[in-house]
Amino acid sequence: MYKDLEAGYLTLYKNNELSKRTQLAKEHLTNCYLCPHECGINRKEELGFCRSPDKVIVASYGPHFGEESVLVGSNGSGTIFFGFCNMRCVFCQNCEISQGGEGQIISNEKLAGIMLNLQEKYNCHNINLVTPTHFIPNILEALSIAAKNGLKLPLVYNCGGYERLETLKLLDGIIDIYMPDFKYSSDERGVKYSKVKDYPEKVKAALIEMDRQVGGLKTDKRGIAYRGLIIRHLVMPGGLNDTKEILKFIKDELSEDCLVNLMDQYSPAFKAFEYKEISMPLSYFEFEKAKNFAKKLGLRLAD
């Protein structure tokens, strides 16, 4: 259990700041500008790019042992998978959830109960919010309820990297661990493979803000993360130059002790077969070149 260090949101809960942030976030349910799409819609009446309603959708939850070792520890990372996403990646392996919205609509009180269940029943090391951006108002209200009832685990913001600065600033002091993807360094790839504009510009600004808030990754005496930045990058077929640009940005612009997870598990899924250049698995040699480049830069790499 997370005992020695207090999660950031507890301080904000105690001084009533969490309640104030929750009210600000809830304004987006009727005029949504949570992410860079800036749809400006009333989610009680219509659907924007992410197709999410004003009620939270949870696809599944439980202790997850497939995450980074600093999150998993001995008891697992307490993951909550939310329905829908603000990106539409053509190679998504969870497309039923991210684009189909698979899951159950639940109340914010129920979501608070899930958080507490992950802490009390499963003894997880953290609460890992997977694709949370479009449900931030619901999450913050649930967090207030859960904190009132004893939640104290660090909060992980596990996202695709396509974030709006104003929203991240709303989360300052609430999120303990940011874990964004950094998928592409070119606008063209962002539009082609994820249907989003200005991806590199948005993710770079987001990572700099995340780094400002939490800094490099910090772990306790057990090796379990309690605060900081973890960046994931999925190496894709034919994308070595893209990968190098991303790694150089991390090296040059972010804290030297942020953790980088260079991932080799790309395999074509969903609509990837419609794009010849990414219709095959990543080769061993491509990944080794990417990994060697990261090592030469001196980046802190995940196990």
PEDAGI-V495552 format. One record per residue. N is the residue number from 1. PHI is phi in radians with two decimals (NA if undefined). D_FIRST is the distance of its C-alpha to the first C-alpha in Angstrom with 1 decimal. Layout:
BEGIN
N PHI D_FIRST
N PHI D_FIRST
END
This chain:
BEGIN
1 NA 0.0
2 -1.53 3.8
3 -2.02 5.9
4 -1.38 9.0
5 -2.16 10.5
6 -1.46 11.6
7 -1.06 12.1
8 -1.02 15.9
9 -1.14 16.9
10 -1.15 15.9
11 -1.10 18.8
12 -1.20 21.1
13 -1.14 20.3
14 -1.15 21.1
15 -1.72 24.4
16 1.26 25.4
17 -1.24 25.5
18 -1.08 23.1
19 -1.11 25.7
20 -1.14 28.5
21 -1.13 27.0
22 -1.07 26.5
23 -1.12 30.2
24 -1.13 31.3
25 -1.14 29.4
26 -1.18 31.0
27 -1.09 34.4
28 -1.27 34.0
29 -1.23 34.1
30 -1.96 37.8
31 -2.75 38.5
32 -1.46 36.0
33 -2.28 35.7
34 -1.14 32.0
35 -2.12 32.7
36 -1.09 35.6
37 -1.17 37.7
38 0.81 38.3
39 -1.12 39.8
40 1.18 40.4
41 -1.73 40.5
42 -1.56 39.8
43 -1.26 37.1
44 -1.35 38.1
45 -2.10 41.4
46 -2.55 41.2
47 -1.96 39.1
48 -1.68 38.7
49 -0.97 38.0
50 -1.34 34.5
51 1.17 36.0
52 -1.59 33.1
53 -1.39 34.0
54 -1.43 32.7
55 -1.66 30.3
56 -1.32 27.0
57 -2.04 27.1
58 -2.00 24.1
59 -1.45 25.1
60 -2.92 21.9
61 -2.73 18.2
62 2.66 15.5
63 -1.19 13.1
64 -2.03 15.2
65 -1.90 15.6
66 -1.79 18.6
67 -1.47 17.3
68 -1.02 17.2
69 -1.03 15.3
70 -1.23 13.5
71 -1.72 11.9
72 -1.37 11.7
73 0.93 10.1
74 -1.70 10.0
75 -1.96 8.7
76 1.62 10.7
77 -1.59 11.2
78 -1.40 11.6
79 -1.48 15.3
80 -2.20 17.9
81 -1.62 21.4
82 -1.65 24.0
83 -1.30 27.7
84 1.23 30.3
85 -2.86 30.1
86 -1.64 32.2
87 -2.26 33.5
88 -2.26 35.6
89 -1.18 35.1
90 -1.24 37.7
91 -1.90 35.6
92 -1.07 32.5
93 -1.47 31.0
94 -2.04 29.4
95 -1.07 32.6
96 -1.09 32.5
97 -1.51 29.5
98 -1.24 30.2
99 -2.04 33.9
100 -1.58 34.6
101 1.24 31.9
102 -1.02 30.8
103 2.58 28.4
104 -2.06 28.4
105 -1.30 29.2
106 -2.29 26.8
107 -1.42 26.5
108 -1.16 24.1
109 -1.13 23.0
110 -1.15 22.2
111 -1.10 20.2
112 -1.06 18.1
113 -1.10 17.6
114 -1.10 16.5
115 -1.02 13.8
116 -1.17 12.6
117 -1.11 13.1
118 -1.12 10.9
119 -1.38 8.0
120 -1.45 9.4
121 -1.43 11.4
122 -1.72 10.0
123 1.00 6.2
124 -1.18 6.9
125 -1.54 5.7
126 -2.86 8.6
127 -1.85 11.7
128 -1.85 14.5
129 -1.57 17.9
130 -1.71 20.7
131 0.88 24.1
132 -1.63 23.3
133 -0.88 26.3
134 -1.31 28.7
135 -2.05 26.4
136 -0.98 25.0
137 -1.02 26.8
138 -1.18 25.1
139 -1.10 21.6
140 -1.17 22.0
141 -1.14 23.4
142 -1.10 20.6
143 -1.10 18.0
144 -1.05 20.0
145 -1.13 19.9
146 -1.16 16.2
147 -1.09 15.6
148 -1.05 18.1
149 -1.81 16.2
150 1.87 12.8
151 -1.16 11.2
152 -2.51 9.3
153 -1.26 7.8
154 -1.13 10.2
155 -1.81 13.3
156 -1.86 15.1
157 -1.80 18.9
158 -1.79 20.2
159 -2.33 24.0
160 -1.47 27.5
161 1.59 28.3
162 -1.55 31.1
163 -2.14 30.0
164 -1.75 32.1
165 -0.98 31.7
166 -1.07 32.2
167 -1.23 29.3
168 -1.07 26.9
169 -1.15 28.1
170 -1.14 27.2
171 -1.61 23.6
172 -1.02 23.6
173 1.56 20.7
174 -1.68 19.0
175 -1.47 17.8
176 -1.60 15.4
177 -2.30 16.1
178 -1.67 19.5
179 -2.36 20.4
180 -1.52 24.1
181 -1.40 26.7
182 -2.22 29.8
183 -1.47 32.2
184 -2.44 35.7
185 -1.86 37.7
186 -2.15 40.8
187 -1.01 41.7
188 -1.02 43.7
189 -1.19 40.8
190 -1.10 38.7
191 -1.20 41.5
192 -1.20 42.5
193 -1.77 39.2
194 -2.26 37.0
195 1.07 39.7
196 -2.23 38.5
197 -1.64 40.6
198 1.00 39.8
199 -1.02 36.6
200 -1.02 36.6
201 -1.08 37.5
202 -1.21 34.8
203 -1.23 32.0
204 -1.10 33.0
205 -1.10 33.1
206 -1.12 29.7
207 -1.12 28.1
208 -1.11 29.7
209 -1.20 28.4
210 -1.05 24.8
211 -1.11 25.2
212 -1.07 26.6
213 -1.28 23.7
214 -2.08 20.8
215 1.20 22.6
216 -1.15 21.7
217 -1.25 18.3
218 -2.09 16.0
219 -2.17 13.2
220 -1.50 11.2
221 -1.17 12.3
222 -1.60 10.5
223 1.49 12.4
224 -1.67 9.9
225 -1.19 11.7
226 -2.21 11.0
227 -2.87 14.7
228 2.23 18.0
229 -2.02 20.4
230 -2.08 20.5
231 -2.00 24.0
232 -1.81 25.0
233 -2.37 28.6
234 -1.54 30.2
235 -1.29 33.3
236 -1.98 36.2
237 -0.97 39.6
238 1.25 42.1
239 -1.90 39.7
240 -1.06 39.5
241 -1.11 41.2
242 -1.06 38.9
243 -1.05 35.9
244 -1.08 37.5
245 -1.11 38.0
246 -1.12 34.4
247 -1.14 33.2
248 -1.17 35.7
249 -1.07 34.6
250 -1.03 31.0
251 -1.10 32.4
252 -1.45 34.8
253 -1.99 33.1
254 -2.06 29.3
255 -0.97 27.1
256 -1.18 27.6
257 -1.77 24.0
258 -1.19 23.0
259 -1.67 22.0
260 -1.99 24.6
261 -1.81 24.1
262 -1.53 27.7
263 -1.77 27.8
264 -1.94 30.6
265 -1.61 30.1
266 -1.04 32.8
267 -2.58 35.0
268 -1.06 37.4
269 -2.49 36.3
270 0.96 37.5
271 -1.78 40.5
272 -1.07 40.2
273 -1.22 43.2
274 -1.41 45.4
275 -2.12 44.9
276 -0.91 46.5
277 -1.21 44.7
278 -2.14 41.3
279 -1.56 42.4
280 -2.25 41.4
281 -1.13 38.2
282 -1.19 37.3
283 -1.45 39.1
284 -1.03 37.6
285 -1.20 39.9
286 -1.09 39.0
287 -1.17 35.3
288 -1.08 36.2
289 -1.13 38.3
290 -1.13 35.5
291 -1.14 33.0
292 -1.12 35.7
293 -1.13 36.4
294 -1.10 32.8
295 -1.16 32.7
296 -1.11 36.0
297 -1.26 34.6
298 1.41 31.9
299 -1.25 29.0
300 -1.45 25.4
301 -1.76 25.0
302 -1.19 22.0
303 -1.08 22.1
END
